[in-house]
């Protein structure tokens, strides 16, 4: 996985798209799309996985870019301070 793949996934998420792991793998040609999301999260992006149930009862997870809550930011700051 290259930075350009991460950048392209990030750009899609920033434009408001919700992507499944299968969509990331197919669209950007990565073997492990969860790794792309993991790396973006480690860079500080708040990427959330939301589950949706379709009319057939199948549950799918979609990744989206969001804004962390104040509590999450406060917990992160507290963890950095030790």
Backbone atoms as SQL, in Angstrom:
CREATE TABLE atoms (id INTEGER PRIMARY KEY, chain TEXT, resi INTEGER, resn TEXT, atom TEXT, x REAL, y REAL, z REAL);
INSERT INTO atoms VALUES
  (1, 'A', 1, 'UNK', 'N', 0.847, -1.186, 0.000),
  (2, 'A', 1, 'UNK', 'CA', 0.000, 0.000, 0.000),
  (3, 'A', 1, 'UNK', 'C', 0.886, 1.240, 0.000),
  (4, 'A', 2, 'UNK', 'N', 0.528, 2.174, -0.841),
  (5, 'A', 2, 'UNK', 'CA', 1.307, 3.397, -0.935),
  (6, 'A', 2, 'UNK', 'C', 0.526, 4.557, -0.339),
  (7, 'A', 3, 'UNK', 'N', 1.239, 5.652, -0.163),
  (8, 'A', 3, 'UNK', 'CA', 0.578, 6.847, 0.355),
  (9, 'A', 3, 'UNK', 'C', -0.460, 7.358, -0.625),
  (10, 'A', 4, 'UNK', 'N', -0.234, 7.131, -1.933),
  (11, 'A', 4, 'UNK', 'CA', -1.205, 7.622, -2.903),
  (12, 'A', 4, 'UNK', 'C', -2.550, 6.910, -2.743),
  (13, 'A', 5, 'UNK', 'N', -2.528, 5.619, -2.394),
  (14, 'A', 5, 'UNK', 'CA', -3.782, 4.899, -2.149),
  (15, 'A', 5, 'UNK', 'C', -4.473, 5.491, -0.934),
  (16, 'A', 6, 'UNK', 'N', -3.726, 5.709, 0.124),
  (17, 'A', 6, 'UNK', 'CA', -4.303, 6.316, 1.328),
  (18, 'A', 6, 'UNK', 'C', -4.877, 7.689, 1.014),
  (19, 'A', 7, 'UNK', 'N', -4.145, 8.463, 0.218),
  (20, 'A', 7, 'UNK', 'CA', -4.618, 9.802, -0.145),
  (21, 'A', 7, 'UNK', 'C', -5.892, 9.743, -0.971),
  (22, 'A', 8, 'UNK', 'N', -5.984, 8.790, -1.877),
  (23, 'A', 8, 'UNK', 'CA', -7.186, 8.666, -2.710),
  (24, 'A', 8, 'UNK', 'C', -8.386, 8.225, -1.874),
  (25, 'A', 9, 'UNK', 'N', -8.166, 7.308, -0.940),
  (26, 'A', 9, 'UNK', 'CA', -9.254, 6.884, -0.054),
  (27, 'A', 9, 'UNK', 'C', -9.674, 8.061, 0.831),
  (28, 'A', 10, 'UNK', 'N', -8.710, 8.777, 1.363),
  (29, 'A', 10, 'UNK', 'CA', -9.008, 9.933, 2.208),
  (30, 'A', 10, 'UNK', 'C', -9.784, 10.991, 1.431),
  (31, 'A', 11, 'UNK', 'N', -9.397, 11.245, 0.197),
  (32, 'A', 11, 'UNK', 'CA', -10.102, 12.222, -0.628),
  (33, 'A', 11, 'UNK', 'C', -11.552, 11.808, -0.843),
  (34, 'A', 12, 'UNK', 'N', -11.777, 10.527, -1.094),
  (35, 'A', 12, 'UNK', 'CA', -13.147, 10.029, -1.273),
  (36, 'A', 12, 'UNK', 'C', -13.959, 10.215, 0.005),
  (37, 'A', 13, 'UNK', 'N', -13.351, 9.899, 1.150),
  (38, 'A', 13, 'UNK', 'CA', -14.059, 10.058, 2.422),
  (39, 'A', 13, 'UNK', 'C', -14.324, 11.531, 2.725),
  (40, 'A', 14, 'UNK', 'N', -13.370, 12.395, 2.398),
  (41, 'A', 14, 'UNK', 'CA', -13.545, 13.823, 2.648),
  (42, 'A', 14, 'UNK', 'C', -14.629, 14.427, 1.767),
  (43, 'A', 15, 'UNK', 'N', -14.876, 13.809, 0.612),
  (44, 'A', 15, 'UNK', 'CA', -15.933, 14.318, -0.271),
  (45, 'A', 15, 'UNK', 'C', -17.312, 13.822, 0.152),
  (46, 'A', 16, 'UNK', 'N', -17.358, 13.048, 1.245),
  (47, 'A', 16, 'UNK', 'CA', -18.637, 12.614, 1.786),
  (48, 'A', 16, 'UNK', 'C', -19.031, 11.198, 1.427),
  (49, 'A', 17, 'UNK', 'N', -18.183, 10.489, 0.704),
  (50, 'A', 17, 'UNK', 'CA', -18.520, 9.112, 0.353),
  (51, 'A', 17, 'UNK', 'C', -18.438, 8.207, 1.574),
  (52, 'A', 18, 'UNK', 'N', -19.297, 7.195, 1.563),
  (53, 'A', 18, 'UNK', 'CA', -19.219, 6.115, 2.550),
  (54, 'A', 18, 'UNK', 'C', -18.768, 4.888, 1.778),
  (55, 'A', 19, 'UNK', 'N', -17.699, 4.240, 2.228),
  (56, 'A', 19, 'UNK', 'CA', -17.109, 3.125, 1.496),
  (57, 'A', 19, 'UNK', 'C', -17.089, 1.864, 2.344),
  (58, 'A', 20, 'UNK', 'N', -17.402, 0.730, 1.728),
  (59, 'A', 20, 'UNK', 'CA', -17.233, -0.555, 2.394),
  (60, 'A', 20, 'UNK', 'C', -15.814, -1.030, 2.134),
  (61, 'A', 21, 'UNK', 'N', -15.398, -2.048, 2.875),
  (62, 'A', 21, 'UNK', 'CA', -14.075, -2.619, 2.666),
  (63, 'A', 21, 'UNK', 'C', -13.966, -3.186, 1.251),
  (64, 'A', 22, 'UNK', 'N', -15.034, -3.812, 0.769),
  (65, 'A', 22, 'UNK', 'CA', -15.029, -4.359, -0.592),
  (66, 'A', 22, 'UNK', 'C', -14.872, -3.266, -1.634),
  (67, 'A', 23, 'UNK', 'N', -15.518, -2.138, -1.428),
  (68, 'A', 23, 'UNK', 'CA', -15.402, -1.029, -2.370),
  (69, 'A', 23, 'UNK', 'C', -13.982, -0.478, -2.387),
  (70, 'A', 24, 'UNK', 'N', -13.367, -0.357, -1.224),
  (71, 'A', 24, 'UNK', 'CA', -11.990, 0.140, -1.158),
  (72, 'A', 24, 'UNK', 'C', -11.055, -0.821, -1.883),
  (73, 'A', 25, 'UNK', 'N', -11.236, -2.122, -1.641),
  (74, 'A', 25, 'UNK', 'CA', -10.383, -3.126, -2.281),
  (75, 'A', 25, 'UNK', 'C', -10.541, -3.096, -3.799),
  (76, 'A', 26, 'UNK', 'N', -11.765, -3.028, -4.278),
  (77, 'A', 26, 'UNK', 'CA', -12.002, -3.064, -5.720),
  (78, 'A', 26, 'UNK', 'C', -11.591, -1.766, -6.406),
  (79, 'A', 27, 'UNK', 'N', -11.940, -0.646, -5.808),
  (80, 'A', 27, 'UNK', 'CA', -11.694, 0.647, -6.447),
  (81, 'A', 27, 'UNK', 'C', -10.220, 1.037, -6.445),
  (82, 'A', 28, 'UNK', 'N', -9.515, 0.701, -5.363),
  (83, 'A', 28, 'UNK', 'CA', -8.135, 1.159, -5.227),
  (84, 'A', 28, 'UNK', 'C', -7.111, 0.031, -5.323),
  (85, 'A', 29, 'UNK', 'N', -7.579, -1.200, -5.520),
  (86, 'A', 29, 'UNK', 'CA', -6.685, -2.326, -5.754),
  (87, 'A', 29, 'UNK', 'C', -5.813, -2.700, -4.569),
  (88, 'A', 30, 'UNK', 'N', -6.362, -2.652, -3.378),
  (89, 'A', 30, 'UNK', 'CA', -5.597, -3.044, -2.189),
  (90, 'A', 30, 'UNK', 'C', -6.085, -4.393, -1.685),
  (91, 'A', 31, 'UNK', 'N', -5.145, -5.191, -1.188),
  (92, 'A', 31, 'UNK', 'CA', -5.499, -6.516, -0.678),
  (93, 'A', 31, 'UNK', 'C', -6.132, -6.430, 0.705),
  (94, 'A', 32, 'UNK', 'N', -5.705, -5.460, 1.509),
  (95, 'A', 32, 'UNK', 'CA', -6.212, -5.336, 2.872),
  (96, 'A', 32, 'UNK', 'C', -6.734, -3.910, 3.102),
  (97, 'A', 33, 'UNK', 'N', -7.992, -3.659, 2.783),
  (98, 'A', 33, 'UNK', 'CA', -8.528, -2.304, 2.948),
  (99, 'A', 33, 'UNK', 'C', -8.594, -1.845, 4.402),
  (100, 'A', 34, 'UNK', 'N', -8.685, -2.802, 5.322),
  (101, 'A', 34, 'UNK', 'CA', -8.714, -2.436, 6.742),
  (102, 'A', 34, 'UNK', 'C', -7.392, -1.795, 7.159),
  (103, 'A', 35, 'UNK', 'N', -6.303, -2.205, 6.508),
  (104, 'A', 35, 'UNK', 'CA', -4.991, -1.623, 6.777),
  (105, 'A', 35, 'UNK', 'C', -4.950, -0.154, 6.353),
  (106, 'A', 36, 'UNK', 'N', -5.582, 0.160, 5.233),
  (107, 'A', 36, 'UNK', 'CA', -5.637, 1.550, 4.765),
  (108, 'A', 36, 'UNK', 'C', -6.352, 2.405, 5.805),
  (109, 'A', 37, 'UNK', 'N', -7.496, 1.921, 6.291),
  (110, 'A', 37, 'UNK', 'CA', -8.269, 2.659, 7.298),
  (111, 'A', 37, 'UNK', 'C', -7.466, 2.786, 8.591),
  (112, 'A', 38, 'UNK', 'N', -6.802, 1.702, 8.987),
  (113, 'A', 38, 'UNK', 'CA', -5.983, 1.711, 10.195),
  (114, 'A', 38, 'UNK', 'C', -4.891, 2.788, 10.101),
  (115, 'A', 39, 'UNK', 'N', -4.217, 2.846, 8.970),
  (116, 'A', 39, 'UNK', 'CA', -3.147, 3.832, 8.791),
  (117, 'A', 39, 'UNK', 'C', -3.687, 5.257, 8.793),
  (118, 'A', 40, 'UNK', 'N', -4.843, 5.469, 8.177),
  (119, 'A', 40, 'UNK', 'CA', -5.438, 6.809, 8.195),
  (120, 'A', 40, 'UNK', 'C', -5.845, 7.209, 9.612),
  (121, 'A', 41, 'UNK', 'N', -6.369, 6.267, 10.366),
  (122, 'A', 41, 'UNK', 'CA', -6.716, 6.553, 11.761),
  (123, 'A', 41, 'UNK', 'C', -5.473, 6.907, 12.560),
  (124, 'A', 42, 'UNK', 'N', -4.370, 6.207, 12.304),
  (125, 'A', 42, 'UNK', 'CA', -3.126, 6.503, 13.011),
  (126, 'A', 42, 'UNK', 'C', -2.557, 7.864, 12.633),
  (127, 'A', 43, 'UNK', 'N', -2.950, 8.379, 11.484),
  (128, 'A', 43, 'UNK', 'CA', -2.526, 9.718, 11.078),
  (129, 'A', 43, 'UNK', 'C', -3.400, 10.801, 11.710),
  (130, 'A', 44, 'UNK', 'N', -4.425, 10.378, 12.451),
  (131, 'A', 44, 'UNK', 'CA', -5.254, 11.335, 13.177),
  (132, 'A', 44, 'UNK', 'C', -6.621, 11.602, 12.580),
  (133, 'A', 45, 'UNK', 'N', -6.989, 10.906, 11.532),
  (134, 'A', 45, 'UNK', 'CA', -8.307, 11.106, 10.925),
  (135, 'A', 45, 'UNK', 'C', -9.346, 10.286, 11.674),
  (136, 'A', 46, 'UNK', 'N', -10.489, 10.910, 11.927),
  (137, 'A', 46, 'UNK', 'CA', -11.574, 10.241, 12.652),
  (138, 'A', 46, 'UNK', 'C', -12.436, 9.486, 11.643),
  (139, 'A', 47, 'UNK', 'N', -12.090, 8.238, 11.418),
  (140, 'A', 47, 'UNK', 'CA', -12.830, 7.401, 10.480),
  (141, 'A', 47, 'UNK', 'C', -13.670, 6.431, 11.291),
  (142, 'A', 48, 'UNK', 'N', -14.964, 6.476, 11.053),
  (143, 'A', 48, 'UNK', 'CA', -15.913, 5.660, 11.793),
  (144, 'A', 48, 'UNK', 'C', -16.459, 4.564, 10.893),
  (145, 'A', 49, 'UNK', 'N', -16.783, 3.434, 11.489),
  (146, 'A', 49, 'UNK', 'CA', -17.445, 2.339, 10.778),
  (147, 'A', 49, 'UNK', 'C', -18.878, 2.276, 11.279),
  (148, 'A', 50, 'UNK', 'N', -19.817, 2.501, 10.375),
  (149, 'A', 50, 'UNK', 'CA', -21.235, 2.432, 10.709),
  (150, 'A', 50, 'UNK', 'C', -21.841, 1.215, 10.037),
  (151, 'A', 51, 'UNK', 'N', -22.702, 0.520, 10.773),
  (152, 'A', 51, 'UNK', 'CA', -23.356, -0.660, 10.220),
  (153, 'A', 51, 'UNK', 'C', -24.756, -0.316, 9.741),
  (154, 'A', 52, 'UNK', 'N', -25.125, -0.888, 8.615),
  (155, 'A', 52, 'UNK', 'CA', -26.466, -0.732, 8.048),
  (156, 'A', 52, 'UNK', 'C', -27.006, -2.112, 7.714),
  (157, 'A', 53, 'UNK', 'N', -28.282, -2.317, 7.935),
  (158, 'A', 53, 'UNK', 'CA', -28.943, -3.569, 7.573),
  (159, 'A', 53, 'UNK', 'C', -29.811, -3.309, 6.353),
  (160, 'A', 54, 'UNK', 'N', -29.602, -4.106, 5.294),
  (161, 'A', 54, 'UNK', 'CA', -30.395, -3.909, 4.085),
  (162, 'A', 54, 'UNK', 'C', -31.717, -4.667, 4.175),
  (163, 'A', 55, 'UNK', 'N', -32.515, -4.605, 3.129),
  (164, 'A', 55, 'UNK', 'CA', -33.843, -5.212, 3.142),
  (165, 'A', 55, 'UNK', 'C', -33.795, -6.737, 3.236),
  (166, 'A', 56, 'UNK', 'N', -32.643, -7.332, 2.914),
  (167, 'A', 56, 'UNK', 'CA', -32.485, -8.782, 3.011),
  (168, 'A', 56, 'UNK', 'C', -32.000, -9.213, 4.393),
  (169, 'A', 57, 'UNK', 'N', -31.772, -8.262, 5.267),
  (170, 'A', 57, 'UNK', 'CA', -31.303, -8.574, 6.609),
  (171, 'A', 57, 'UNK', 'C', -29.789, -8.681, 6.717),
  (172, 'A', 58, 'UNK', 'N', -29.070, -8.345, 5.644),
  (173, 'A', 58, 'UNK', 'CA', -27.608, -8.409, 5.658),
  (174, 'A', 58, 'UNK', 'C', -27.053, -7.128, 6.276),
  (175, 'A', 59, 'UNK', 'N', -26.066, -7.288, 7.135),
  (176, 'A', 59, 'UNK', 'CA', -25.438, -6.147, 7.792),
  (177, 'A', 59, 'UNK', 'C', -24.139, -5.815, 7.054),
  (178, 'A', 60, 'UNK', 'N', -23.998, -4.545, 6.681),
  (179, 'A', 60, 'UNK', 'CA', -22.790, -4.090, 6.001),
  (180, 'A', 60, 'UNK', 'C', -22.195, -2.931, 6.785),
  (181, 'A', 61, 'UNK', 'N', -20.868, -2.879, 6.826),
  (182, 'A', 61, 'UNK', 'CA', -20.164, -1.783, 7.488),
  (183, 'A', 61, 'UNK', 'C', -19.672, -0.793, 6.447),
  (184, 'A', 62, 'UNK', 'N', -19.913, 0.475, 6.710),
  (185, 'A', 62, 'UNK', 'CA', -19.457, 1.544, 5.850),
  (186, 'A', 62, 'UNK', 'C', -18.486, 2.423, 6.632),
  (187, 'A', 63, 'UNK', 'N', -17.375, 2.777, 6.010),
  (188, 'A', 63, 'UNK', 'CA', -16.443, 3.721, 6.614),
  (189, 'A', 63, 'UNK', 'C', -16.839, 5.123, 6.186),
  (190, 'A', 64, 'UNK', 'N', -16.757, 6.050, 7.144),
  (191, 'A', 64, 'UNK', 'CA', -17.019, 7.456, 6.837),
  (192, 'A', 64, 'UNK', 'C', -16.081, 8.318, 7.667),
  (193, 'A', 65, 'UNK', 'N', -15.838, 9.512, 7.185),
  (194, 'A', 65, 'UNK', 'CA', -15.006, 10.462, 7.906),
  (195, 'A', 65, 'UNK', 'C', -15.917, 11.319, 8.766),
  (196, 'A', 66, 'UNK', 'N', -15.560, 11.477, 10.020),
  (197, 'A', 66, 'UNK', 'CA', -16.401, 12.240, 10.929),
  (198, 'A', 66, 'UNK', 'C', -15.584, 13.197, 11.773),
  (199, 'A', 67, 'UNK', 'N', -16.260, 13.790, 12.723),
  (200, 'A', 67, 'UNK', 'CA', -15.636, 14.716, 13.662),
  (201, 'A', 67, 'UNK', 'C', -15.664, 14.069, 15.040),
  (202, 'A', 68, 'UNK', 'N', -14.509, 13.956, 15.692),
  (203, 'A', 68, 'UNK', 'CA', -14.502, 13.334, 17.012),
  (204, 'A', 68, 'UNK', 'C', -15.216, 14.207, 18.036),
  (205, 'A', 69, 'UNK', 'N', -15.804, 13.551, 19.018),
  (206, 'A', 69, 'UNK', 'CA', -16.486, 14.284, 20.075),
  (207, 'A', 69, 'UNK', 'C', -15.461, 14.926, 21.005),
  (208, 'A', 70, 'UNK', 'N', -15.916, 15.847, 21.801),
  (209, 'A', 70, 'UNK', 'CA', -15.024, 16.495, 22.773),
  (210, 'A', 70, 'UNK', 'C', -14.462, 15.476, 23.741),
  (211, 'A', 71, 'UNK', 'N', -15.263, 14.473, 24.103),
  (212, 'A', 71, 'UNK', 'CA', -14.810, 13.451, 25.051),
  (213, 'A', 71, 'UNK', 'C', -13.664, 12.634, 24.462),
  (214, 'A', 72, 'UNK', 'N', -13.726, 12.339, 23.173),
  (215, 'A', 72, 'UNK', 'CA', -12.655, 11.575, 22.531),
  (216, 'A', 72, 'UNK', 'C', -11.379, 12.399, 22.485),
  (217, 'A', 73, 'UNK', 'N', -11.497, 13.667, 22.140),
  (218, 'A', 73, 'UNK', 'CA', -10.326, 14.542, 22.102),
  (219, 'A', 73, 'UNK', 'C', -9.725, 14.672, 23.497),
  (220, 'A', 74, 'UNK', 'N', -10.567, 14.839, 24.502),
  (221, 'A', 74, 'UNK', 'CA', -10.086, 14.963, 25.877),
  (222, 'A', 74, 'UNK', 'C', -9.389, 13.691, 26.334),
  (223, 'A', 75, 'UNK', 'N', -9.926, 12.525, 25.974),
  (224, 'A', 75, 'UNK', 'CA', -9.291, 11.258, 26.343),
  (225, 'A', 75, 'UNK', 'C', -7.935, 11.111, 25.661),
  (226, 'A', 76, 'UNK', 'N', -7.846, 11.540, 24.421),
  (227, 'A', 76, 'UNK', 'CA', -6.570, 11.488, 23.711),
  (228, 'A', 76, 'UNK', 'C', -5.535, 12.401, 24.344),
  (229, 'A', 77, 'UNK', 'N', -5.950, 13.590, 24.708),
  (230, 'A', 77, 'UNK', 'CA', -5.027, 14.534, 25.367),
  (231, 'A', 77, 'UNK', 'C', -4.573, 13.977, 26.717),
  (232, 'A', 78, 'UNK', 'N', -5.495, 13.365, 27.439),
  (233, 'A', 78, 'UNK', 'CA', -5.157, 12.799, 28.740),
  (234, 'A', 78, 'UNK', 'C', -4.158, 11.653, 28.564),
  (235, 'A', 79, 'UNK', 'N', -4.349, 10.836, 27.546),
  (236, 'A', 79, 'UNK', 'CA', -3.431, 9.728, 27.288),
  (237, 'A', 79, 'UNK', 'C', -2.046, 10.224, 26.908),
  (238, 'A', 80, 'UNK', 'N', -1.989, 11.326, 26.168),
  (239, 'A', 80, 'UNK', 'CA', -0.679, 11.887, 25.782),
  (240, 'A', 80, 'UNK', 'C', 0.072, 12.455, 26.974),
  (241, 'A', 81, 'UNK', 'N', -0.673, 13.003, 27.917),
  (242, 'A', 81, 'UNK', 'CA', -0.033, 13.575, 29.096),
  (243, 'A', 81, 'UNK', 'C', 0.456, 12.535, 30.073),
  (244, 'A', 82, 'UNK', 'N', -0.098, 11.301, 29.958),
  (245, 'A', 82, 'UNK', 'CA', 0.367, 10.203, 30.818),
  (246, 'A', 82, 'UNK', 'C', -0.302, 10.076, 32.075);
